[in-house]
Amino acid sequence: MSENSPDNQHVGWSVSQNLEEVLSSVFKPVFLYPTHNQSIRLGSLKVSDRYVSFTRRYRHRLFRSWYELEQLPSLDSGINVLLIVGLGSQFLLSMHTLGPLLKRFDVRIGYLLDGFSANHLNPAAISCLDYLFTISQDMADSVRETHGINAMYLPLATNTLRVELNRQHRWIDILSYGRRNEAIHRQLHARFGGAESDRFYLYSTFSKPDLLDRGEHVMLHSRLLNHAKISLCFEEHPTFDETVNWRAVH
């Protein structure tokens, strides 16, 4: 189950798109895309309560109807794994769209791609999971202490299966694309960012989170990785004294 709507062009969803590509290349997954439920169903009639927050809040709590799903999946006779990937903790509530089918999965895993407070996790939803992956060790520790479930740190990543390690010509010496450490950037830019430098330091200068085309962005990122000797990757908001994650593709 994925919150990765095809219409969402926020740059953060590039991570989820890469994850889905990797899963598709290794397994034969069935992708489900629940949508927000903003209506009350009265028999065959659906009445919108989009602008009535009081009604919507209590209706969701009573019927667990935060999300809706067009069609339920069919489970094989073998081992069935449910993976719920969302940006925030609210998306874990989408598991209730599966109804009784939820308990038939052999393993149920959640993966949240953004920061959150363990106190904001829905107890009913978190108790249905066997594992929860987070993007920082601190959050994983907090979830274990608060809810007593298996929570583990799983770093954000890109699809390196497409990286051409044997590419002969790599014109980019250092790549810093996306989140960066300003102190390190200033030093690299001072050393390699001038017109007189014979080294090519490529870095992103944009700050707007929305993209014109998320697929184009993912492809460009892959091309940049293929043509870079070294790519910098930072977790959260590291300080200059923290360890830098270097990805050497040389």
Rosetta silent file (secondary structure, phi, psi, omega in degrees, C-alpha in Angstrom):
SEQUENCE: MSENSPDNQHVGWSVSQNLEEVLSSVFKPVFLYPTHNQSIRLGSLKVSDRYVSFTRRYRHRLFRSWYELEQLPSLDSGINVLLIVGLGSQFLLSMHTLGPLLKRFDVRIGYLLDGFSANHLNPAAISCLDYLFTISQDMADSVRETHGINAMYLPLATNTLRVELNRQHRWIDILSYGRRNEAIHRQLHARFGGAESDRFYLYSTFSKPDLLDRGEHVMLHSRLLNHAKISLCFEEHPTFDETVNWRAVH
SCORE:     score description
SCORE:     0.000 S_00000001
   1 L     0.000  129.859 -172.778    0.000    0.000    0.000 S_00000001
   2 E  -132.445  142.082  174.038    1.542    3.279   -1.083 S_00000001
   3 L   -89.282    5.801 -175.270    0.808    6.958   -0.595 S_00000001
   4 L   -78.072   72.113 -179.733    2.802    7.564   -3.782 S_00000001
   5 L   -65.878  136.450  178.970   -0.019    9.053   -5.844 S_00000001
   6 L   -59.913  -21.376 -178.714    0.897    9.528   -9.535 S_00000001
   7 L   -86.740   -8.545 -176.946   -0.440   13.094   -9.273 S_00000001
   8 L   -87.628  113.780 -176.437    1.869   14.063   -6.409 S_00000001
   9 L  -103.127   16.857  176.740    4.903   15.879   -7.811 S_00000001
  10 E   -66.549  139.926 -175.270    6.582   16.678   -4.484 S_00000001
  11 L   -61.813  -27.438 -178.867   10.301   15.878   -4.644 S_00000001
  12 L   -62.976  -24.271 -178.912   10.034   13.745   -1.491 S_00000001
  13 H   -78.199   -5.095  175.689    8.038   11.107   -3.337 S_00000001
  14 H   -61.339  -33.623  178.233   11.040   10.344   -5.548 S_00000001
  15 H   -62.843  -45.347 -179.389   12.236    8.047   -2.749 S_00000001
  16 H   -66.047  -37.283  178.931    8.986    6.090   -2.834 S_00000001
  17 H   -64.414  -42.042  177.180    9.085    5.874   -6.627 S_00000001
  18 H   -63.445  -39.940  179.125   12.600    4.435   -6.507 S_00000001
  19 H   -62.590  -42.558  179.657   11.512    1.929   -3.871 S_00000001
  20 H   -65.328  -36.597  177.686    8.603    0.763   -6.011 S_00000001
  21 H   -64.368  -41.431  179.255   10.913    0.335   -9.002 S_00000001
  22 H   -65.829  -44.777  179.242   13.290   -1.826   -6.947 S_00000001
  23 H   -60.193  -39.735 -179.678   10.435   -3.942   -5.583 S_00000001
  24 H   -67.561  -31.351 -178.383    9.092   -4.446   -9.105 S_00000001
  25 H   -79.686  -19.325 -176.514   12.495   -5.572  -10.373 S_00000001
  26 H  -105.304  -40.238 -178.160   12.959   -8.133   -7.573 S_00000001
  27 L  -117.678 -168.712  172.361    9.422   -9.334   -6.788 S_00000001
  28 L  -124.341   70.486 -174.488    5.997   -9.305   -8.384 S_00000001
  29 L   -77.701  158.519  170.648    4.214   -6.919   -6.031 S_00000001
  30 L  -108.109  118.235 -177.368    0.652   -5.662   -6.250 S_00000001
  31 L   -92.349  130.289  177.306    0.574   -1.901   -5.633 S_00000001
  32 L  -117.452  135.542 -177.722   -2.445   -0.420   -3.876 S_00000001
  33 L  -123.575   85.084  178.081   -3.016    3.348   -3.710 S_00000001
  34 L   -63.963  148.674  177.866   -5.617    4.258   -1.075 S_00000001
  35 E  -119.694  157.401  179.809   -7.155    7.732   -1.331 S_00000001
  36 E   -63.332  135.284  179.423   -8.546   10.042    1.342 S_00000001
  37 L   -95.331  115.470 -178.166  -12.202    9.348    2.043 S_00000001
  38 L  -122.125   34.237 -178.932  -14.214   12.562    2.182 S_00000001
  39 E  -146.843  159.013  174.542  -17.736   11.224    1.881 S_00000001
  40 E  -106.175  130.295 -179.541  -20.404    9.327    3.785 S_00000001
  41 E   -95.617  121.505  176.417  -21.893    6.304    2.040 S_00000001
  42 E  -116.531   89.823 -172.997  -25.658    5.892    2.423 S_00000001
  43 L    67.998 -122.774  177.482  -26.435    2.688    0.561 S_00000001
  44 L   -89.901    0.292 -176.646  -25.440    3.336   -3.040 S_00000001
  45 E  -100.650  134.351  176.769  -25.338    7.103   -2.420 S_00000001
  46 E  -112.995  124.099 -179.074  -22.165    8.952   -1.437 S_00000001
  47 E  -114.000  125.144 -177.399  -22.569   12.315    0.276 S_00000001
  48 E   -71.361  134.548  171.378  -19.507   14.549    0.666 S_00000001
  49 L  -122.636   33.152 -175.663  -18.606   15.735    4.147 S_00000001
  50 L   -58.039  -36.323 -174.461  -15.405   17.362    2.982 S_00000001
  51 L  -102.602    8.925  179.437  -16.218   20.685    4.632 S_00000001
  52 L  -113.410   84.895 -172.677  -17.810   19.325    7.819 S_00000001
  53 H   -64.236  -34.903 -179.318  -14.792   18.551    9.971 S_00000001
  54 H   -63.137  -48.761  178.878  -16.815   17.598   13.056 S_00000001
  55 H   -61.752  -44.618 -175.978  -18.812   14.937   11.181 S_00000001
  56 H   -65.199  -40.153 -177.201  -15.769   13.645    9.359 S_00000001
  57 H   -61.175  -48.667 -175.563  -13.648   13.330   12.510 S_00000001
  58 H   -79.328  -28.545  175.350  -16.096   11.164   14.434 S_00000001
  59 H   -64.856  -41.055  178.549  -17.236    9.194   11.405 S_00000001
  60 H   -63.318  -44.934 -178.354  -13.619    8.175   10.780 S_00000001
  61 H   -64.247  -36.386 -176.844  -13.073    7.137   14.383 S_00000001
  62 H   -75.769  -44.557 -173.953  -16.271    5.112   14.462 S_00000001
  63 H  -106.451    1.618 -177.547  -15.991    3.328   11.108 S_00000001
  64 L    52.150   51.823 -171.042  -12.211    3.550   10.544 S_00000001
  65 L  -113.686   32.877 -178.410  -12.939    5.166    7.209 S_00000001
  66 L   -59.752  -35.185 -177.006  -10.011    7.582    6.821 S_00000001
  67 E  -127.821  164.259  174.852   -9.144    6.101    3.420 S_00000001
  68 E  -134.689  153.907 -176.392  -10.899    4.204    0.666 S_00000001
  69 L  -131.963  131.768 -175.836   -9.669    1.616   -1.827 S_00000001
  70 L   -64.515  -40.982 -175.746  -11.197    0.908   -5.229 S_00000001
  71 L  -148.111  135.801  178.818  -10.523   -2.830   -5.178 S_00000001
  72 L   -78.154  147.575  178.610   -9.236   -5.301   -2.616 S_00000001
  73 L   -78.402  162.258  173.282   -6.254   -7.505   -3.547 S_00000001
  74 L  -106.054  135.726 -176.451   -6.434  -11.289   -3.795 S_00000001
  75 L   -95.691  141.491  177.697   -3.961  -13.252   -1.681 S_00000001
  76 L   -78.593  172.158  179.272   -1.943  -16.223   -2.940 S_00000001
  77 L   -77.447  -15.440 -179.853   -1.675  -19.529   -1.139 S_00000001
  78 L   -83.865 -154.499  179.589    1.974  -18.808   -0.268 S_00000001
  79 L   -78.373  128.665  179.819    3.431  -16.212    2.087 S_00000001
  80 L  -114.140  125.231 -178.419    1.756  -12.809    1.761 S_00000001
  81 E  -113.673  129.845  175.738    3.580   -9.679    2.951 S_00000001
  82 E  -102.620  122.552  177.318    1.861   -6.327    3.436 S_00000001
  83 E  -118.593  119.924  179.833    4.137   -3.283    3.096 S_00000001
  84 E  -109.154  113.974 -176.862    2.606    0.119    3.874 S_00000001
  85 E  -115.082  117.311 -179.195    4.779    3.024    2.688 S_00000001
  86 E  -139.542  165.348  178.933    3.697    6.547    3.571 S_00000001
  87 L   -76.557  -47.714 -179.831    5.129    9.981    4.174 S_00000001
  88 L  -119.980  172.759 -175.407    3.568   10.498    7.604 S_00000001
  89 H   -67.778  -22.183  179.857    2.122    8.323   10.342 S_00000001
  90 H   -58.698  -33.030 -174.922   -1.452    9.142    9.334 S_00000001
  91 H   -67.048  -19.634  177.701   -1.131    6.906    6.268 S_00000001
  92 H   -60.753  -23.901  178.717   -0.826    3.789    8.449 S_00000001
  93 H   -67.572  -15.127  179.521   -4.580    4.144    8.992 S_00000001
  94 H   -65.669  -16.940  179.336   -5.079    3.164    5.345 S_00000001
  95 H   -61.173  -23.965 -178.179   -4.598   -0.479    6.389 S_00000001
  96 H   -70.179  -14.429  175.883   -8.197   -0.459    7.623 S_00000001
  97 H   -66.745  -18.147 -179.490   -9.404   -0.315    4.008 S_00000001
  98 H   -79.216  -16.035  178.995   -8.432   -4.000    3.803 S_00000001
  99 H    59.953 -139.242 -179.736  -11.042   -4.973    6.384 S_00000001
 100 H   -61.498  -19.344 -179.400  -10.869   -8.640    7.485 S_00000001
 101 H   -65.211  -24.827 -177.704   -8.217   -9.222    4.805 S_00000001
 102 H   -56.979  -41.550 -176.603   -5.690   -7.369    6.965 S_00000001
 103 H   -75.609  -10.600 -178.277   -5.340  -10.270    9.419 S_00000001
 104 H   -85.175   -9.729  176.926   -4.720  -12.783    6.617 S_00000001
 105 L   -74.720  140.278 -179.973   -1.283  -11.370    5.771 S_00000001
 106 L   -72.845  -37.145  178.940    1.601  -13.386    7.195 S_00000001
 107 E  -135.965  136.603  179.307    3.770  -10.301    7.786 S_00000001
 108 E  -124.838  121.658 -173.614    2.683   -6.653    8.055 S_00000001
 109 E  -126.807  137.545  172.853    5.334   -3.919    7.706 S_00000001
 110 E  -112.857  147.809  177.684    5.127   -0.139    7.821 S_00000001
 111 E  -141.553  114.138 -178.686    7.723    2.295    6.440 S_00000001
 112 E  -104.941  127.418 -170.829    7.404    6.049    7.120 S_00000001
 113 L   -94.336    5.196  179.624    9.501    8.356    4.939 S_00000001
 114 L  -137.298  170.938 -179.769    9.330   11.496    7.047 S_00000001
 115 L   -73.271  152.579  179.797    9.845   12.510   10.657 S_00000001
 116 L  -160.597  165.450  174.667    7.076   12.004   13.221 S_00000001
 117 L   -97.301  133.873  179.690    6.439   11.783   16.943 S_00000001
 118 H   -59.235  -27.273  179.748    5.907    8.295   18.352 S_00000001
 119 H   -69.579  -18.653 -178.607    3.063    9.725   20.444 S_00000001
 120 H   -88.926   -5.164  178.374    1.147   10.537   17.258 S_00000001
 121 L   -70.849  134.657  178.503    1.030    6.939   16.056 S_00000001
 122 L   -70.560  120.026 -176.378   -2.455    5.458   16.164 S_00000001
 123 H   -58.180  -38.936 -179.245   -2.344    2.625   18.759 S_00000001
 124 H   -65.945  -36.835 -179.982   -4.876    0.487   16.866 S_00000001
 125 H   -74.963  -44.503 -176.517   -2.885    0.755   13.645 S_00000001
 126 H   -66.126  -29.655 -179.625    0.552    0.267   15.173 S_00000001
 127 L   -71.366  -16.200  179.125   -0.594   -2.846   17.031 S_00000001
 128 L   -84.916  -11.787 -176.194   -1.419   -4.499   13.686 S_00000001
 129 L   -90.734  145.176  171.999    2.167   -4.181   12.442 S_00000001
 130 L   -88.083  -32.986 -179.797    4.917   -6.735   12.898 S_00000001
 131 E  -144.226  149.465  172.691    7.637   -4.213   11.987 S_00000001
 132 E  -132.860  123.276  176.808    7.906   -0.470   11.484 S_00000001
 133 E   -95.976  138.237  177.084   10.801    1.100    9.570 S_00000001
 134 E  -126.374  169.112 -176.085   11.778    4.720   10.251 S_00000001
 135 L   -97.213    9.685  173.692   14.305    7.101    8.683 S_00000001
 136 L  -150.178  150.960  179.923   16.262    7.720   11.881 S_00000001
 137 H   -67.456  -35.973 -179.934   17.524    5.604   14.756 S_00000001
 138 H   -60.939  -41.928  179.296   16.106    8.028   17.324 S_00000001
 139 H   -66.845  -39.932  178.474   12.580    7.589   15.967 S_00000001
 140 H   -61.824  -43.569  178.479   12.935    3.802   15.933 S_00000001
 141 H   -62.423  -41.374 -178.444   14.074    3.839   19.579 S_00000001
 142 H   -65.504  -39.748  179.187   11.182    6.119   20.529 S_00000001
 143 H   -65.314  -42.607  178.686    8.615    3.863   18.844 S_00000001
 144 H   -62.035  -43.144 -178.703    9.954    0.787   20.632 S_00000001
 145 H   -68.773  -36.502 -175.213    9.871    2.539   24.000 S_00000001
 146 H   -82.350  -40.300 -171.882    6.394    4.008   23.482 S_00000001
 147 H  -115.683  -12.550  176.842    4.578    1.157   21.748 S_00000001
 148 L    68.109   29.763  177.127    6.731   -1.907   22.363 S_00000001
 149 L  -112.240  168.812  179.090    6.813   -3.076   18.733 S_00000001
 150 E   -73.074  105.828  178.161    9.703   -3.982   16.444 S_00000001
 151 E  -120.321  133.854 -175.780   10.902   -0.652   15.038 S_00000001
 152 E  -136.698  151.246  178.359   14.090   -0.377   12.987 S_00000001
 153 E   -82.948  123.126  176.241   16.069    2.322   11.228 S_00000001
 154 L  -129.180  106.583 -174.723   16.021    2.006    7.425 S_00000001
 155 L   -62.215  151.419  171.056   17.826    4.891    5.644 S_00000001
 156 L   -66.022  149.659 -174.266   16.324    6.626    2.639 S_00000001
 157 L  -150.626  178.042  174.840   17.970    5.497   -0.570 S_00000001
 158 L  -125.269  169.422 -177.603   17.912    5.621   -4.340 S_00000001
 159 L   -79.999   92.011 -178.791   17.734    2.884   -6.952 S_00000001
 160 H   -82.413   -3.940  176.840   21.396    1.931   -7.334 S_00000001
 161 H   -65.867  -20.366 -179.783   20.520   -1.127   -9.438 S_00000001
 162 H   -94.021   -3.481 -178.850   20.500    1.240  -12.406 S_00000001
 163 L   -73.053  129.493 -178.648   23.916    2.743  -11.668 S_00000001
 164 L   -92.471   94.565 -173.393   26.446    1.833  -14.359 S_00000001
 165 L   -67.476  -23.129 -176.342   29.567    1.154  -12.313 S_00000001
 166 L   -97.122   12.431  179.756   31.747    0.517  -15.360 S_00000001
 167 L   -61.590  128.794 -173.864   30.970    3.794  -17.102 S_00000001
 168 L   -76.319  -42.838 -174.885   34.292    5.077  -18.488 S_00000001
 169 L  -101.688  115.517  176.950   33.587    8.822  -18.668 S_00000001
 170 L  -124.878  103.114 -171.278   32.521   10.505  -15.448 S_00000001
 171 L   -83.877  -18.085 -179.120   32.559   14.245  -15.878 S_00000001
 172 E   -93.894  120.695 -179.989   31.228   15.129  -12.401 S_00000001
 173 E   -79.145  -46.928  179.995   33.898   14.977   -9.714 S_00000001
 174 E  -135.090  129.025  179.784   31.621   15.648   -6.707 S_00000001
 175 E  -114.863  127.704  174.527   27.819   15.541   -6.698 S_00000001
 176 E  -131.051   94.405 -170.681   25.697   17.095   -3.936 S_00000001
 177 L  -117.227  118.576 -179.590   22.086   16.811   -5.035 S_00000001
 178 L    99.205 -141.305 -178.604   19.212   17.561   -2.661 S_00000001
 179 L   -59.832  135.163 -176.264   19.660   17.899    1.123 S_00000001
 180 L  -142.351  165.741  175.074   23.120   19.161    1.960 S_00000001
 181 L   -96.931  118.659 -173.176   25.377   20.320    4.783 S_00000001
 182 H   -65.415  -36.902 -179.266   25.948   24.055    4.395 S_00000001
 183 H   -64.790  -44.904  178.315   29.336   24.089    6.127 S_00000001
 184 H   -66.924  -40.197  179.276   30.718   21.355    3.873 S_00000001
 185 H   -59.942  -42.720 -179.212   29.106   22.960    0.822 S_00000001
 186 H   -61.613  -39.543  179.836   30.835   26.294    1.509 S_00000001
 187 H   -69.337  -43.342  179.781   34.235   24.608    1.695 S_00000001
 188 H   -65.756  -40.217 -179.190   33.683   22.548   -1.460 S_00000001
 189 H   -67.464  -37.966  178.486   32.324   25.553   -3.342 S_00000001
 190 H   -65.281  -32.557 -176.513   35.269   27.713   -2.279 S_00000001
 191 H   -88.347  -39.240 -172.299   37.707   25.057   -3.503 S_00000001
 192 H  -123.040    0.144 -173.967   35.984   23.723   -6.630 S_00000001
 193 L   -88.680   -8.910 -178.536   33.100   26.105   -7.446 S_00000001
 194 L   -81.675  161.207 -178.857   35.051   28.804   -9.260 S_00000001
 195 L   -65.631  -23.985 -177.388   35.486   29.085  -13.008 S_00000001
 196 L   -82.064  -11.221 -177.478   39.244   28.560  -12.629 S_00000001
 197 L   -74.749  139.417  177.411   38.872   25.123  -10.978 S_00000001
 198 L   -90.965    3.587  175.449   39.587   22.087  -13.138 S_00000001
 199 L  -104.280  146.764 -177.884   37.252   20.002  -10.955 S_00000001
 200 L  -105.726  106.497  176.038   33.468   19.898  -11.502 S_00000001
 201 E  -101.809  110.517 -177.395   31.464   20.275   -8.287 S_00000001
 202 E  -104.028  128.543 -179.558   27.753   19.902   -9.122 S_00000001
 203 E  -142.974  158.198 -179.186   25.159   20.872   -6.526 S_00000001
 204 L   -85.810  141.917 -178.961   21.464   21.738   -6.486 S_00000001
 205 L  -115.994    1.652 -177.413   20.436   25.380   -6.146 S_00000001
 206 L   -88.873  156.146  176.426   16.649   24.961   -5.978 S_00000001
 207 L  -127.167  -13.884 -179.306   14.538   25.153   -2.832 S_00000001
 208 L   -70.602  128.700 -174.359   10.996   24.616   -4.182 S_00000001
 209 L   -79.524  -15.995 -177.065    9.795   21.141   -3.135 S_00000001
 210 E   -93.893  143.068 -177.318    7.405   20.573   -6.065 S_00000001
 211 L  -107.540  156.485  172.972    8.604   19.221   -9.417 S_00000001
 212 L   -73.061  -36.850 -178.888    7.300   19.703  -12.922 S_00000001
 213 L  -151.011  111.192 -175.958    7.672   15.982  -13.584 S_00000001
 214 H   -67.366  -36.659  177.264    8.656   13.527  -10.872 S_00000001
 215 H   -62.505  -39.971  177.468    9.585   10.792  -13.361 S_00000001
 216 H   -64.352  -39.573  178.828   11.907   13.190  -15.155 S_00000001
 217 H   -62.312  -44.454  179.873   13.505   14.098  -11.821 S_00000001
 218 H   -62.575  -42.581  178.927   14.134   10.440  -10.959 S_00000001
 219 H   -65.282  -41.837  178.846   15.714    9.814  -14.356 S_00000001
 220 H   -62.922  -42.437  179.325   17.907   12.921  -14.074 S_00000001
 221 H   -61.081  -41.362  178.399   19.068   11.860  -10.616 S_00000001
 222 H   -62.897  -41.150  179.210   20.015    8.438  -11.973 S_00000001
 223 H   -65.471  -39.478  179.034   21.967   10.042  -14.820 S_00000001
 224 H   -64.140  -42.005  177.760   23.809   12.313  -12.400 S_00000001
 225 H   -62.078  -40.033 -178.704   24.798    9.346  -10.239 S_00000001
 226 H   -66.416  -25.384 -176.406   26.066    7.483  -13.282 S_00000001
 227 L  -106.260   10.317 -179.598   28.283   10.404  -14.272 S_00000001
 228 E  -108.265  141.522  175.232   29.633   11.276  -10.819 S_00000001
 229 E   -78.430  -39.253  179.125   32.828    9.978   -9.242 S_00000001
 230 E  -137.048  135.293  176.362   31.627   10.785   -5.709 S_00000001
 231 E  -122.190  131.071 -179.805   28.117   11.560   -4.505 S_00000001
 232 E   -89.767  142.544 -179.755   27.414   13.140   -1.102 S_00000001
 233 E  -141.162  128.139 -178.108   24.481   11.956    0.990 S_00000001
 234 L  -121.577  145.001  175.192   23.342   13.416    4.298 S_00000001
 235 L   -97.080  138.769  175.385   20.847   12.196    6.887 S_00000001
 236 L    49.700 -122.908  179.919   18.428   14.610    8.503 S_00000001
 237 L  -129.995   75.943 -174.663   20.358   17.835    9.283 S_00000001
 238 L   -68.801  152.217  173.230   23.943   16.782   10.112 S_00000001
 239 L   -90.196  170.062 -177.001   26.473   19.142   11.632 S_00000001
 240 L   -64.520  -28.417 -177.510   29.912   19.599   10.184 S_00000001
 241 L   -79.496  -14.267 -178.385   31.423   17.403   12.904 S_00000001
 242 L   -77.113  159.558 -179.347   29.148   14.455   12.110 S_00000001
 243 L   -67.253  133.898  177.430   30.227   11.647    9.843 S_00000001
 244 L   -91.773  134.788  176.078   29.501   12.249    6.166 S_00000001
 245 E   -85.015  110.034  179.155   28.057    9.393    4.173 S_00000001
 246 E   -97.615  133.757  174.913   30.196    9.143    1.047 S_00000001
 247 E  -114.259   97.485 -178.001   28.965    7.125   -1.871 S_00000001
 248 E   -87.735  116.843  179.118   32.001    6.408   -4.035 S_00000001
 249 L  -106.028   13.941 -178.169   31.021    5.152   -7.473 S_00000001
 250 L   -75.573    0.000    0.000   34.526    5.333   -8.824 S_00000001
